[in-house]
Amino acid sequence: MFNIIRFFVDKLNNRTGEGNEQPEHAGALSLDTVDYRILHLLSHNPELTYRKLASQLEKSPATVLNRLRQLRKSGVIKGQQLVLNYEKLGYDIFVIIELQIGKGKLRELEQKIARHPNVVAVYDCTGSFDATIFARFKNTRSMDVFLKKIQTYDFVERTNTRLVLNTIKERSLTPW
């Protein structure tokens, strides 16, 4: 498994064994195997304590703490997030809403829609639609009210709504 981690470290740092080359991506952070191992372990169990991480990494807790601080400071770790089971909270309806938006109003409308409490995510997209919204609702009535509301917004030219029947896989990306 750590050969895979080493592959990603080398790829990120664009190492070919020919000296100090610039990373593939401008501004890419140079991470080493320890950083990737920390990310790997936390992505599978975010509740690991510094001591448990240190033990598994065979490093001191101070080293792990310093590495985590640097990963947070650099923006690699953006925060810690609670993962909810929406169905158990009564939000059984999950919809994907695509929007065509008139020129010049994309950001303004996305920000307005993003403030709605049922909206989980808002994305800029390529293709036939300009934005995609993920939203969750307790019932079809509240979904209907939301859909009718956004259809009245100026510059919303067209919507396409898809109801998600089953979630087969949903997780954060962990390429290492």
Secondary structure as GFF3:
##gff-version 3
##sequence-region A 1 176
A	DSSP	alpha_helix	2	13	.	.	.	ID=ss1
A	DSSP	alpha_helix	33	44	.	.	.	ID=ss2
A	DSSP	alpha_helix	50	57	.	.	.	ID=ss3
A	DSSP	alpha_helix	61	73	.	.	.	ID=ss4
A	DSSP	three_ten_helix	87	89	.	.	.	ID=ss5
A	DSSP	beta_strand	93	101	.	.	.	ID=ss6
A	DSSP	alpha_helix	106	114	.	.	.	ID=ss7
A	DSSP	beta_strand	119	124	.	.	.	ID=ss8
A	DSSP	beta_strand	131	137	.	.	.	ID=ss9
A	DSSP	alpha_helix	140	151	.	.	.	ID=ss10
A	DSSP	beta_strand	156	163	.	.	.	ID=ss11
###
